[in-house]
Amino acid sequence: MTALEYYDDDWHLYTYDEKEIIAEKPARERVQTEVLTSEIAFYLHSLAK
């Protein structure tokens, strides 16, 4: 696996051995929230009184 990186005003080409790279655990799935905008607006409006 190779990577081309640009920093310090110069290009750098790196070669990595895939066997040396530690596999990361997959990120947890995000929970989808189901809140209606009208419910939030009603709540915020009720706080102003």
Residue pairs with C-beta under 8 A, 6 or more apart in sequence:
1 15
1 16
1 17
1 18
1 21
2 13
2 14
2 15
2 16
3 13
3 14
3 16
4 11
4 12
4 13
4 14
5 11
5 12
5 13
5 14
6 12
